[in-house]
Amino acid sequence: MPHRDTGFQSGRDAEILDMLKALSPVELRELARKLDRSTMTPAVLSWISAQRNLDLGTAMTMFINADPETFNHMAKDDVPEQYRRLCASLDALCQRINCGYYLPDPERPLDKVRDFALWMRRQEADERSREKGRWIFNPVTVAPMISDIRFDGRRRKAKPARPERPGLFRKVISPLMA
């Protein structure tokens, strides 16, 4: 039975969110990749997608797992009431993906590369036919996850700069110029 979204956070959603908050970042990413439209509520999708430790591959996997194609070419007002909050959560997820909120991590690739590549081909076809889907991804932003080239955008601690050592020329000439 599909999830009935009443527009309010249910007590069950609150319990689930409490459990999600107790997970480690690794456990949360693993769980996020397993969610699909039948198991993700708008509150859960929104909360998980707002986490800073989520990577691009996991975010894109969550998007595809939500089976968004059903609503992509549907006017917002035509989306059945029980799916409007889910679609709004997918709107926010798409915006975060496009603005670079999530960084690619080669250790966490996109689970469904073919499905997302198909999404991008359909997006290109929509553009050629002057049709517009609800969720349009920036090809440059998602390219690291759907191309053969993998990019590592994980945040790293900056290494302390080494003090600049004068070269031999400077060592010899500097005392003469002083």
VMD Tcl script that builds the backbone (N, CA, C; Angstrom):
set m [mol new atoms 534]
animate dup $m
set s [atomselect $m all]
$s set {name element resname resid chain x y z} {
  {N N MET 1 A 0.849 -1.181 0.000}
  {CA C MET 1 A 0.000 0.000 0.000}
  {C C MET 1 A 0.891 1.239 0.000}
  {N N PRO 2 A 0.629 2.219 -0.893}
  {CA C PRO 2 A 1.476 3.407 -0.936}
  {C C PRO 2 A 1.351 4.224 0.339}
  {N N HIS 3 A 2.414 4.926 0.639}
  {CA C HIS 3 A 2.444 5.780 1.817}
  {C C HIS 3 A 1.458 6.927 1.628}
  {N N ARG 4 A 0.624 7.151 2.594}
  {CA C ARG 4 A -0.332 8.263 2.536}
  {C C ARG 4 A 0.278 9.437 3.270}
  {N N ASP 5 A 0.568 10.496 2.547}
  {CA C ASP 5 A 1.196 11.669 3.133}
  {C C ASP 5 A 0.120 12.657 3.556}
  {N N THR 6 A -0.033 12.861 4.821}
  {CA C THR 6 A -1.068 13.763 5.322}
  {C C THR 6 A -0.579 15.193 5.402}
  {N N GLY 7 A 0.701 15.423 5.152}
  {CA C GLY 7 A 1.230 16.771 5.236}
  {C C GLY 7 A 1.853 17.071 6.591}
  {N N PHE 8 A 1.629 16.222 7.564}
  {CA C PHE 8 A 2.186 16.416 8.896}
  {C C PHE 8 A 3.128 15.272 9.219}
  {N N GLN 9 A 4.122 15.555 10.038}
  {CA C GLN 9 A 5.054 14.507 10.451}
  {C C GLN 9 A 4.341 13.608 11.450}
  {N N SER 10 A 4.253 12.355 11.122}
  {CA C SER 10 A 3.578 11.406 12.009}
  {C C SER 10 A 4.516 11.011 13.139}
  {N N GLY 11 A 3.940 10.385 14.160}
  {CA C GLY 11 A 4.753 9.884 15.261}
  {C C GLY 11 A 5.740 8.854 14.771}
  {N N ARG 12 A 5.338 8.065 13.778}
  {CA C ARG 12 A 6.230 7.053 13.202}
  {C C ARG 12 A 7.426 7.719 12.521}
  {N N ASP 13 A 7.184 8.813 11.781}
  {CA C ASP 13 A 8.290 9.541 11.160}
  {C C ASP 13 A 9.260 10.056 12.223}
  {N N ALA 14 A 8.738 10.547 13.322}
  {CA C ALA 14 A 9.589 11.051 14.399}
  {C C ALA 14 A 10.451 9.931 14.973}
  {N N GLU 15 A 9.853 8.746 15.148}
  {CA C GLU 15 A 10.624 7.599 15.649}
  {C C GLU 15 A 11.717 7.212 14.657}
  {N N ILE 16 A 11.362 7.180 13.383}
  {CA C ILE 16 A 12.343 6.812 12.347}
  {C C ILE 16 A 13.467 7.833 12.302}
  {N N LEU 17 A 13.127 9.116 12.391}
  {CA C LEU 17 A 14.165 10.150 12.370}
  {C C LEU 17 A 15.087 10.025 13.576}
  {N N ASP 18 A 14.544 9.695 14.733}
  {CA C ASP 18 A 15.374 9.480 15.922}
  {C C ASP 18 A 16.352 8.328 15.690}
  {N N MET 19 A 15.876 7.261 15.054}
  {CA C MET 19 A 16.752 6.124 14.758}
  {C C MET 19 A 17.827 6.523 13.740}
  {N N LEU 20 A 17.442 7.313 12.740}
  {CA C LEU 20 A 18.406 7.740 11.722}
  {C C LEU 20 A 19.509 8.601 12.339}
  {N N LYS 21 A 19.134 9.448 13.263}
  {CA C LYS 21 A 20.103 10.346 13.912}
  {C C LYS 21 A 21.126 9.569 14.721}
  {N N ALA 22 A 20.781 8.365 15.159}
  {CA C ALA 22 A 21.696 7.539 15.952}
  {C C ALA 22 A 22.673 6.754 15.076}
  {N N LEU 23 A 22.447 6.723 13.762}
  {CA C LEU 23 A 23.324 5.955 12.867}
  {C C LEU 23 A 24.633 6.677 12.614}
  {N N SER 24 A 25.661 5.907 12.364}
  {CA C SER 24 A 26.939 6.492 11.952}
  {C C SER 24 A 26.782 6.973 10.515}
  {N N PRO 25 A 27.665 7.853 10.033}
  {CA C PRO 25 A 27.582 8.301 8.643}
  {C C PRO 25 A 27.617 7.140 7.639}
  {N N VAL 26 A 28.438 6.131 7.894}
  {CA C VAL 26 A 28.522 4.985 6.986}
  {C C VAL 26 A 27.199 4.223 6.975}
  {N N GLU 27 A 26.639 3.974 8.154}
  {CA C GLU 27 A 25.365 3.256 8.247}
  {C C GLU 27 A 24.240 4.041 7.570}
  {N N LEU 28 A 24.264 5.364 7.742}
  {CA C LEU 28 A 23.237 6.208 7.136}
  {C C LEU 28 A 23.318 6.147 5.607}
  {N N ARG 29 A 24.530 6.227 5.071}
  {CA C ARG 29 A 24.691 6.141 3.607}
  {C C ARG 29 A 24.234 4.781 3.087}
  {N N GLU 30 A 24.570 3.712 3.794}
  {CA C GLU 30 A 24.147 2.372 3.360}
  {C C GLU 30 A 22.625 2.256 3.371}
  {N N LEU 31 A 21.993 2.768 4.413}
  {CA C LEU 31 A 20.539 2.734 4.491}
  {C C LEU 31 A 19.913 3.575 3.386}
  {N N ALA 32 A 20.461 4.763 3.164}
  {CA C ALA 32 A 19.907 5.671 2.151}
  {C C ALA 32 A 19.886 5.014 0.773}
  {N N ARG 33 A 20.892 4.211 0.466}
  {CA C ARG 33 A 20.968 3.548 -0.838}
  {C C ARG 33 A 19.932 2.433 -0.976}
  {N N LYS 34 A 19.394 1.953 0.140}
  {CA C LYS 34 A 18.419 0.852 0.106}
  {C C LYS 34 A 16.972 1.345 0.058}
  {N N LEU 35 A 16.746 2.615 0.351}
  {CA C LEU 35 A 15.388 3.147 0.352}
  {C C LEU 35 A 14.841 3.215 -1.070}
  {N N ASP 36 A 13.553 2.977 -1.212}
  {CA C ASP 36 A 12.879 3.181 -2.491}
  {C C ASP 36 A 11.561 3.890 -2.207}
  {N N ARG 37 A 10.766 4.120 -3.242}
  {CA C ARG 37 A 9.536 4.889 -3.047}
  {C C ARG 37 A 8.615 4.254 -1.999}
  {N N SER 38 A 8.614 2.952 -1.897}
  {CA C SER 38 A 7.722 2.301 -0.937}
  {C C SER 38 A 8.233 2.417 0.504}
  {N N THR 39 A 9.511 2.709 0.690}
  {CA C THR 39 A 10.065 2.770 2.044}
  {C C THR 39 A 10.510 4.165 2.472}
  {N N MET 40 A 10.584 5.112 1.553}
  {CA C MET 40 A 11.018 6.451 1.958}
  {C C MET 40 A 9.814 7.370 2.119}
  {N N THR 41 A 9.747 8.010 3.249}
  {CA C THR 41 A 8.722 9.023 3.466}
  {C C THR 41 A 9.350 10.370 3.121}
  {N N PRO 42 A 8.553 11.383 2.851}
  {CA C PRO 42 A 9.128 12.697 2.564}
  {C C PRO 42 A 10.015 13.215 3.699}
  {N N ALA 43 A 9.608 12.980 4.937}
  {CA C ALA 43 A 10.403 13.447 6.082}
  {C C ALA 43 A 11.757 12.755 6.125}
  {N N VAL 44 A 11.775 11.462 5.874}
  {CA C VAL 44 A 13.026 10.706 5.890}
  {C C VAL 44 A 13.924 11.147 4.729}
  {N N LEU 45 A 13.348 11.249 3.538}
  {CA C LEU 45 A 14.122 11.688 2.370}
  {C C LEU 45 A 14.695 13.083 2.597}
  {N N SER 46 A 13.880 13.980 3.122}
  {CA C SER 46 A 14.349 15.351 3.372}
  {C C SER 46 A 15.472 15.386 4.390}
  {N N TRP 47 A 15.311 14.645 5.468}
  {CA C TRP 47 A 16.331 14.676 6.513}
  {C C TRP 47 A 17.644 14.074 6.017}
  {N N ILE 48 A 17.567 12.924 5.377}
  {CA C ILE 48 A 18.794 12.280 4.900}
  {C C ILE 48 A 19.478 13.161 3.862}
  {N N SER 49 A 18.710 13.725 2.944}
  {CA C SER 49 A 19.329 14.509 1.877}
  {C C SER 49 A 19.951 15.807 2.386}
  {N N ALA 50 A 19.601 16.236 3.580}
  {CA C ALA 50 A 20.182 17.455 4.151}
  {C C ALA 50 A 21.492 17.201 4.895}
  {N N GLN 51 A 21.898 15.959 5.024}
  {CA C GLN 51 A 23.100 15.635 5.794}
  {C C GLN 51 A 24.366 15.945 5.000}
  {N N ARG 52 A 25.310 16.613 5.636}
  {CA C ARG 52 A 26.555 17.032 4.980}
  {C C ARG 52 A 27.466 15.855 4.637}
  {N N ASN 53 A 27.318 14.725 5.317}
  {CA C ASN 53 A 28.220 13.601 5.045}
  {C C ASN 53 A 27.709 12.702 3.929}
  {N N LEU 54 A 26.641 13.102 3.268}
  {CA C LEU 54 A 26.126 12.341 2.132}
  {C C LEU 54 A 26.998 12.656 0.918}
  {N N ASP 55 A 27.280 11.668 0.117}
  {CA C ASP 55 A 28.093 11.865 -1.085}
  {C C ASP 55 A 27.199 11.905 -2.318}
  {N N LEU 56 A 27.762 12.315 -3.438}
  {CA C LEU 56 A 27.001 12.472 -4.676}
  {C C LEU 56 A 26.399 11.157 -5.160}
  {N N GLY 57 A 27.159 10.077 -5.107}
  {CA C GLY 57 A 26.643 8.782 -5.557}
  {C C GLY 57 A 25.440 8.330 -4.749}
  {N N THR 58 A 25.476 8.527 -3.441}
  {CA C THR 58 A 24.353 8.151 -2.588}
  {C C THR 58 A 23.141 9.027 -2.878}
  {N N ALA 59 A 23.360 10.330 -3.034}
  {CA C ALA 59 A 22.247 11.240 -3.324}
  {C C ALA 59 A 21.578 10.885 -4.652}
  {N N MET 60 A 22.387 10.619 -5.671}
  {CA C MET 60 A 21.827 10.267 -6.981}
  {C C MET 60 A 21.120 8.913 -6.923}
  {N N THR 61 A 21.643 7.988 -6.139}
  {CA C THR 61 A 21.000 6.686 -5.965}
  {C C THR 61 A 19.641 6.859 -5.292}
  {N N MET 62 A 19.571 7.712 -4.259}
  {CA C MET 62 A 18.294 7.963 -3.586}
  {C C MET 62 A 17.281 8.546 -4.564}
  {N N PHE 63 A 17.738 9.461 -5.401}
  {CA C PHE 63 A 16.830 10.073 -6.371}
  {C C PHE 63 A 16.245 9.022 -7.308}
  {N N ILE 64 A 17.099 8.213 -7.908}
  {CA C ILE 64 A 16.637 7.192 -8.854}
  {C C ILE 64 A 15.760 6.149 -8.159}
  {N N ASN 65 A 16.111 5.781 -6.928}
  {CA C ASN 65 A 15.320 4.789 -6.191}
  {C C ASN 65 A 13.903 5.271 -5.870}
  {N N ALA 66 A 13.696 6.583 -5.887}
  {CA C ALA 66 A 12.368 7.135 -5.602}
  {C C ALA 66 A 11.427 7.007 -6.803}
  {N N ASP 67 A 11.917 6.476 -7.910}
  {CA C ASP 67 A 11.119 6.283 -9.125}
  {C C ASP 67 A 10.447 7.587 -9.551}
  {N N PRO 68 A 11.256 8.631 -9.786}
  {CA C PRO 68 A 10.698 9.951 -10.087}
  {C C PRO 68 A 10.099 10.087 -11.487}
  {N N GLU 69 A 10.398 9.152 -12.383}
  {CA C GLU 69 A 9.922 9.256 -13.766}
  {C C GLU 69 A 8.399 9.408 -13.829}
  {N N THR 70 A 7.698 8.786 -12.908}
  {CA C THR 70 A 6.242 8.851 -12.872}
  {C C THR 70 A 5.736 10.288 -12.849}
  {N N PHE 71 A 6.447 11.166 -12.140}
  {CA C PHE 71 A 5.984 12.532 -11.937}
  {C C PHE 71 A 6.782 13.570 -12.714}
  {N N ASN 72 A 7.780 13.170 -13.451}
  {CA C ASN 72 A 8.690 14.123 -14.087}
  {C C ASN 72 A 7.997 15.045 -15.079}
  {N N HIS 73 A 7.052 14.550 -15.843}
  {CA C HIS 73 A 6.384 15.390 -16.843}
  {C C HIS 73 A 4.961 15.757 -16.438}
  {N N MET 74 A 4.668 15.571 -15.178}
  {CA C MET 74 A 3.333 15.878 -14.662}
  {C C MET 74 A 3.357 17.285 -14.056}
  {N N ALA 75 A 2.342 18.074 -14.361}
  {CA C ALA 75 A 2.239 19.401 -13.747}
  {C C ALA 75 A 2.158 19.234 -12.226}
  {N N LYS 76 A 2.756 20.164 -11.501}
  {CA C LYS 76 A 2.781 20.047 -10.038}
  {C C LYS 76 A 1.385 19.890 -9.442}
  {N N ASP 77 A 0.418 20.588 -10.009}
  {CA C ASP 77 A -0.952 20.496 -9.494}
  {C C ASP 77 A -1.613 19.156 -9.806}
  {N N ASP 78 A -1.077 18.432 -10.788}
  {CA C ASP 78 A -1.657 17.138 -11.167}
  {C C ASP 78 A -1.077 15.971 -10.371}
  {N N VAL 79 A -0.023 16.218 -9.601}
  {CA C VAL 79 A 0.570 15.162 -8.777}
  {C C VAL 79 A -0.444 14.791 -7.699}
  {N N PRO 80 A -0.738 13.496 -7.547}
  {CA C PRO 80 A -1.688 13.087 -6.506}
  {C C PRO 80 A -1.254 13.608 -5.129}
  {N N GLU 81 A -2.206 14.005 -4.360}
  {CA C GLU 81 A -1.950 14.624 -3.052}
  {C C GLU 81 A -0.976 13.819 -2.199}
  {N N GLN 82 A -1.098 12.488 -2.184}
  {CA C GLN 82 A -0.248 11.684 -1.311}
  {C C GLN 82 A 1.219 11.681 -1.743}
  {N N TYR 83 A 1.531 12.197 -2.940}
  {CA C TYR 83 A 2.915 12.222 -3.410}
  {C C TYR 83 A 3.496 13.632 -3.512}
  {N N ARG 84 A 2.743 14.641 -3.162}
  {CA C ARG 84 A 3.234 16.013 -3.317}
  {C C ARG 84 A 4.426 16.328 -2.426}
  {N N ARG 85 A 4.398 15.885 -1.196}
  {CA C ARG 85 A 5.553 16.150 -0.310}
  {C C ARG 85 A 6.764 15.353 -0.754}
  {N N LEU 86 A 6.564 14.140 -1.249}
  {CA C LEU 86 A 7.685 13.365 -1.776}
  {C C LEU 86 A 8.309 14.092 -2.955}
  {N N CYS 87 A 7.477 14.606 -3.853}
  {CA C CYS 87 A 7.998 15.346 -5.005}
  {C C CYS 87 A 8.723 16.615 -4.563}
  {N N ALA 88 A 8.197 17.290 -3.552}
  {CA C ALA 88 A 8.874 18.483 -3.026}
  {C C ALA 88 A 10.234 18.108 -2.431}
  {N N SER 89 A 10.302 16.970 -1.764}
  {CA C SER 89 A 11.592 16.495 -1.226}
  {C C SER 89 A 12.556 16.158 -2.355}
  {N N LEU 90 A 12.041 15.583 -3.436}
  {CA C LEU 90 A 12.882 15.304 -4.608}
  {C C LEU 90 A 13.323 16.604 -5.280}
  {N N ASP 91 A 12.474 17.638 -5.247}
  {CA C ASP 91 A 12.868 18.956 -5.770}
  {C C ASP 91 A 14.106 19.454 -5.028}
  {N N ALA 92 A 14.059 19.371 -3.707}
  {CA C ALA 92 A 15.187 19.839 -2.889}
  {C C ALA 92 A 16.428 18.989 -3.136}
  {N N LEU 93 A 16.261 17.686 -3.260}
  {CA C LEU 93 A 17.394 16.789 -3.536}
  {C C LEU 93 A 18.026 17.141 -4.877}
  {N N CYS 94 A 17.214 17.352 -5.899}
  {CA C CYS 94 A 17.722 17.724 -7.221}
  {C C CYS 94 A 18.492 19.047 -7.147}
  {N N GLN 95 A 17.955 20.025 -6.429}
  {CA C GLN 95 A 18.634 21.314 -6.291}
  {C C GLN 95 A 19.979 21.157 -5.589}
  {N N ARG 96 A 20.013 20.341 -4.554}
  {CA C ARG 96 A 21.278 20.118 -3.845}
  {C C ARG 96 A 22.299 19.435 -4.748}
  {N N ILE 97 A 21.855 18.470 -5.533}
  {CA C ILE 97 A 22.770 17.798 -6.459}
  {C C ILE 97 A 23.316 18.817 -7.455}
  {N N ASN 98 A 22.442 19.631 -8.030}
  {CA C ASN 98 A 22.859 20.592 -9.047}
  {C C ASN 98 A 23.776 21.689 -8.527}
  {N N CYS 99 A 23.608 22.069 -7.280}
  {CA C CYS 99 A 24.440 23.167 -6.754}
  {C C CYS 99 A 25.765 22.673 -6.180}
  {N N GLY 100 A 25.997 21.367 -6.205}
  {CA C GLY 100 A 27.268 20.842 -5.727}
  {C C GLY 100 A 27.322 20.603 -4.236}
  {N N TYR 101 A 26.181 20.487 -3.600}
  {CA C TYR 101 A 26.124 20.238 -2.153}
  {C C TYR 101 A 26.804 18.912 -1.796}
  {N N TYR 102 A 26.682 17.941 -2.691}
  {CA C TYR 102 A 27.285 16.626 -2.464}
  {C C TYR 102 A 28.536 16.503 -3.323}
  {N N LEU 103 A 29.565 15.925 -2.749}
  {CA C LEU 103 A 30.809 15.737 -3.490}
  {C C LEU 103 A 30.941 14.294 -3.957}
  {N N PRO 104 A 31.507 14.099 -5.144}
  {CA C PRO 104 A 31.708 12.726 -5.623}
  {C C PRO 104 A 32.775 12.023 -4.803}
  {N N ASP 105 A 32.585 10.750 -4.612}
  {CA C ASP 105 A 33.539 9.930 -3.882}
  {C C ASP 105 A 33.673 8.619 -4.646}
  {N N PRO 106 A 34.857 8.335 -5.196}
  {CA C PRO 106 A 35.013 7.114 -5.989}
  {C C PRO 106 A 34.787 5.836 -5.193}
  {N N GLU 107 A 34.843 5.921 -3.877}
  {CA C GLU 107 A 34.585 4.744 -3.049}
  {C C GLU 107 A 33.089 4.483 -2.884}
  {N N ARG 108 A 32.264 5.452 -3.292}
  {CA C ARG 108 A 30.807 5.313 -3.194}
  {C C ARG 108 A 30.183 5.696 -4.533}
  {N N PRO 109 A 30.317 4.836 -5.535}
  {CA C PRO 109 A 29.767 5.164 -6.855}
  {C C PRO 109 A 28.238 5.105 -6.866}
  {N N LEU 110 A 27.684 5.607 -7.917}
  {CA C LEU 110 A 26.252 5.540 -8.149}
  {C C LEU 110 A 25.862 4.082 -8.340}
  {N N ASP 111 A 24.838 3.630 -7.633}
  {CA C ASP 111 A 24.421 2.225 -7.717}
  {C C ASP 111 A 23.784 1.882 -9.060}
  {N N LYS 112 A 23.034 2.789 -9.610}
  {CA C LYS 112 A 22.280 2.513 -10.835}
  {C C LYS 112 A 22.731 3.458 -11.951}
  {N N VAL 113 A 23.950 3.269 -12.413}
  {CA C VAL 113 A 24.516 4.142 -13.435}
  {C C VAL 113 A 23.653 4.121 -14.697}
  {N N ARG 114 A 23.238 2.945 -15.129}
  {CA C ARG 114 A 22.439 2.847 -16.363}
  {C C ARG 114 A 21.121 3.599 -16.231}
  {N N ASP 115 A 20.480 3.489 -15.076}
  {CA C ASP 115 A 19.204 4.181 -14.881}
  {C C ASP 115 A 19.391 5.697 -14.920}
  {N N PHE 116 A 20.466 6.182 -14.295}
  {CA C PHE 116 A 20.680 7.627 -14.288}
  {C C PHE 116 A 21.130 8.102 -15.668}
  {N N ALA 117 A 21.935 7.309 -16.359}
  {CA C ALA 117 A 22.342 7.676 -17.723}
  {C C ALA 117 A 21.110 7.742 -18.628}
  {N N LEU 118 A 20.165 6.825 -18.444}
  {CA C LEU 118 A 18.915 6.864 -19.202}
  {C C LEU 118 A 18.141 8.138 -18.875}
  {N N TRP 119 A 18.124 8.508 -17.598}
  {CA C TRP 119 A 17.461 9.755 -17.189}
  {C C TRP 119 A 18.071 10.931 -17.950}
  {N N MET 120 A 19.393 10.967 -18.030}
  {CA C MET 120 A 20.075 12.075 -18.697}
  {C C MET 120 A 19.795 12.061 -20.202}
  {N N ARG 121 A 19.722 10.888 -20.814}
  {CA C ARG 121 A 19.379 10.819 -22.246}
  {C C ARG 121 A 17.959 11.323 -22.477}
  {N N ARG 122 A 17.051 10.969 -21.598}
  {CA C ARG 122 A 15.676 11.460 -21.718}
  {C C ARG 122 A 15.620 12.967 -21.511}
  {N N GLN 123 A 16.439 13.461 -20.596}
  {CA C GLN 123 A 16.500 14.906 -20.353}
  {C C GLN 123 A 16.982 15.618 -21.618}
  {N N GLU 124 A 17.995 15.071 -22.280}
  {CA C GLU 124 A 18.488 15.645 -23.538}
  {C C GLU 124 A 17.413 15.596 -24.619}
  {N N ALA 125 A 16.678 14.494 -24.701}
  {CA C ALA 125 A 15.595 14.371 -25.681}
  {C C ALA 125 A 14.497 15.401 -25.394}
  {N N ASP 126 A 14.187 15.610 -24.112}
  {CA C ASP 126 A 13.201 16.631 -23.743}
  {C C ASP 126 A 13.655 18.002 -24.219}
  {N N GLU 127 A 14.934 18.284 -24.036}
  {CA C GLU 127 A 15.473 19.585 -24.437}
  {C C GLU 127 A 15.366 19.773 -25.955}
  {N N ARG 128 A 15.680 18.724 -26.703}
  {CA C ARG 128 A 15.590 18.805 -28.168}
  {C C ARG 128 A 14.146 19.008 -28.629}
  {N N SER 129 A 13.207 18.389 -27.923}
  {CA C SER 129 A 11.800 18.510 -28.306}
  {C C SER 129 A 11.116 19.698 -27.619}
  {N N ARG 130 A 11.904 20.476 -26.890}
  {CA C ARG 130 A 11.416 21.654 -26.159}
  {C C ARG 130 A 10.392 21.299 -25.077}
  {N N GLU 131 A 10.485 20.075 -24.608}
  {CA C GLU 131 A 9.654 19.632 -23.493}
  {C C GLU 131 A 10.509 19.810 -22.237}
  {N N LYS 132 A 9.864 19.965 -21.109}
  {CA C LYS 132 A 10.635 20.195 -19.890}
  {C C LYS 132 A 10.132 19.286 -18.783}
  {N N GLY 133 A 11.051 18.524 -18.198}
  {CA C GLY 133 A 10.714 17.700 -17.055}
  {C C GLY 133 A 10.814 18.518 -15.775}
  {N N ARG 134 A 10.310 17.971 -14.714}
  {CA C ARG 134 A 10.345 18.647 -13.419}
  {C C ARG 134 A 11.756 18.689 -12.851}
  {N N TRP 135 A 12.500 17.598 -13.009}
  {CA C TRP 135 A 13.839 17.503 -12.437}
  {C C TRP 135 A 14.859 17.482 -13.563}
  {N N ILE 136 A 15.634 18.559 -13.665}
  {CA C ILE 136 A 16.646 18.681 -14.705}
  {C C ILE 136 A 17.999 18.782 -14.012}
  {N N PHE 137 A 18.887 17.863 -14.359}
  {CA C PHE 137 A 20.202 17.825 -13.731}
  {C C PHE 137 A 21.238 18.499 -14.606}
  {N N ASN 138 A 22.166 19.162 -13.942}
  {CA C ASN 138 A 23.294 19.772 -14.628}
  {C C ASN 138 A 24.230 18.635 -15.048}
  {N N PRO 139 A 24.424 18.447 -16.350}
  {CA C PRO 139 A 25.263 17.332 -16.812}
  {C C PRO 139 A 26.693 17.385 -16.266}
  {N N VAL 140 A 27.216 18.576 -16.051}
  {CA C VAL 140 A 28.584 18.706 -15.535}
  {C C VAL 140 A 28.661 18.218 -14.094}
  {N N THR 141 A 27.642 18.506 -13.304}
  {CA C THR 141 A 27.629 18.123 -11.892}
  {C C THR 141 A 27.534 16.610 -11.725}
  {N N VAL 142 A 26.704 15.956 -12.531}
  {CA C VAL 142 A 26.491 14.513 -12.368}
  {C C VAL 142 A 27.478 13.673 -13.179}
  {N N ALA 143 A 28.228 14.303 -14.089}
  {CA C ALA 143 A 29.147 13.566 -14.967}
  {C C ALA 143 A 30.133 12.666 -14.225}
  {N N PRO 144 A 30.701 13.096 -13.101}
  {CA C PRO 144 A 31.660 12.208 -12.431}
  {C C PRO 144 A 31.080 10.859 -12.011}
  {N N MET 145 A 29.765 10.798 -11.854}
  {CA C MET 145 A 29.153 9.561 -11.382}
  {C C MET 145 A 28.625 8.690 -12.516}
  {N N ILE 146 A 28.440 9.264 -13.707}
  {CA C ILE 146 A 27.881 8.471 -14.803}
  {C C ILE 146 A 28.860 8.275 -15.952}
  {N N SER 147 A 30.033 8.881 -15.851}
  {CA C SER 147 A 31.025 8.692 -16.907}
  {C C SER 147 A 32.053 7.665 -16.455}
  {N N ASP 148 A 32.928 7.323 -17.367}
  {CA C ASP 148 A 33.994 6.382 -17.039}
  {C C ASP 148 A 35.078 7.037 -16.197}
  {N N ILE 149 A 35.093 8.353 -16.194}
  {CA C ILE 149 A 36.084 9.097 -15.411}
  {C C ILE 149 A 35.508 9.325 -14.023}
  {N N ARG 150 A 36.227 8.937 -13.026}
  {CA C ARG 150 A 35.782 9.140 -11.642}
  {C C ARG 150 A 36.595 10.264 -11.043}
  {N N PHE 151 A 35.899 11.160 -10.369}
  {CA C PHE 151 A 36.532 12.322 -9.768}
  {C C PHE 151 A 36.404 12.218 -8.263}
  {N N ASP 152 A 37.477 12.491 -7.570}
  {CA C ASP 152 A 37.463 12.427 -6.114}
  {C C ASP 152 A 37.334 13.851 -5.564}
  {N N GLY 153 A 36.158 14.198 -5.076}
  {CA C GLY 153 A 35.919 15.534 -4.558}
  {C C GLY 153 A 35.792 15.562 -3.054}
  {N N ARG 154 A 36.205 14.484 -2.394}
  {CA C ARG 154 A 36.078 14.458 -0.931}
  {C C ARG 154 A 36.890 15.587 -0.317}
  {N N ARG 155 A 36.366 16.089 0.768}
  {CA C ARG 155 A 37.084 17.146 1.479}
  {C C ARG 155 A 38.301 16.543 2.168}
  {N N ARG 156 A 39.381 17.215 2.071}
  {CA C ARG 156 A 40.606 16.762 2.711}
  {C C ARG 156 A 41.131 17.899 3.600}
  {N N LYS 157 A 41.820 17.510 4.646}
  {CA C LYS 157 A 42.459 18.516 5.479}
  {C C LYS 157 A 43.620 19.095 4.698}
  {N N ALA 158 A 43.739 20.400 4.761}
  {CA C ALA 158 A 44.825 21.061 4.043}
  {C C ALA 158 A 46.145 20.723 4.727}
  {N N LYS 159 A 47.124 20.415 3.915}
  {CA C LYS 159 A 48.445 20.144 4.466}
  {C C LYS 159 A 49.101 21.482 4.795}
  {N N PRO 160 A 49.820 21.543 5.909}
  {CA C PRO 160 A 50.484 22.804 6.229}
  {C C PRO 160 A 51.522 23.122 5.162}
  {N N ALA 161 A 51.581 24.394 4.826}
  {CA C ALA 161 A 52.531 24.818 3.797}
  {C C ALA 161 A 53.953 24.695 4.321}
  {N N ARG 162 A 54.826 24.217 3.459}
  {CA C ARG 162 A 56.229 24.133 3.853}
  {C C ARG 162 A 56.841 25.521 3.739}
  {N N PRO 163 A 57.706 25.861 4.657}
  {CA C PRO 163 A 58.355 27.170 4.542}
  {C C PRO 163 A 59.192 27.190 3.265}
  {N N GLU 164 A 59.136 28.323 2.612}
  {CA C GLU 164 A 59.870 28.449 1.362}
  {C C GLU 164 A 61.364 28.539 1.670}
  {N N ARG 165 A 62.123 27.678 1.021}
  {CA C ARG 165 A 63.559 27.695 1.198}
  {C C ARG 165 A 64.179 28.443 0.029}
  {N N PRO 166 A 65.113 29.309 0.311}
  {CA C PRO 166 A 65.735 30.040 -0.796}
  {C C PRO 166 A 66.579 29.101 -1.650}
  {N N GLY 167 A 66.539 29.337 -2.946}
  {CA C GLY 167 A 67.340 28.548 -3.866}
  {C C GLY 167 A 68.814 28.929 -3.764}
  {N N LEU 168 A 69.654 28.172 -4.430}
  {CA C LEU 168 A 71.097 28.409 -4.402}
  {C C LEU 168 A 71.431 29.806 -4.898}
  {N N PHE 169 A 70.792 30.227 -5.965}
  {CA C PHE 169 A 71.063 31.554 -6.523}
  {C C PHE 169 A 70.781 32.634 -5.480}
  {N N ARG 170 A 69.616 32.509 -4.783}
  {CA C ARG 170 A 69.236 33.491 -3.783}
  {C C ARG 170 A 70.207 33.457 -2.602}
  {N N LYS 171 A 70.665 32.267 -2.227}
  {CA C LYS 171 A 71.617 32.151 -1.107}
  {C C LYS 171 A 72.919 32.881 -1.425}
  {N N VAL 172 A 73.356 32.789 -2.666}
  {CA C VAL 172 A 74.645 33.399 -3.045}
  {C C VAL 172 A 74.510 34.893 -3.293}
  {N N ILE 173 A 73.449 35.302 -3.974}
  {CA C ILE 173 A 73.294 36.706 -4.388}
  {C C ILE 173 A 72.757 37.581 -3.268}
  {N N SER 174 A 71.836 37.077 -2.441}
  {CA C SER 174 A 71.208 37.901 -1.403}
  {C C SER 174 A 72.229 38.577 -0.491}
  {N N PRO 175 A 73.227 37.870 0.013}
  {CA C PRO 175 A 74.184 38.564 0.879}
  {C C PRO 175 A 74.963 39.663 0.140}
  {N N LEU 176 A 75.174 39.486 -1.154}
  {CA C LEU 176 A 75.922 40.486 -1.923}
  {C C LEU 176 A 75.081 41.733 -2.158}
  {N N MET 177 A 73.757 41.574 -2.239}
  {CA C MET 177 A 72.868 42.701 -2.516}
  {C C MET 177 A 72.530 43.468 -1.238}
  {N N ALA 178 A 72.770 42.888 -0.082}
  {CA C ALA 178 A 72.383 43.560 1.162}
  {C C ALA 178 A 73.323 44.643 1.541}
}
mol reanalyze $m
mol bondsrecalc $m
mol representation Tube
mol addrep $m
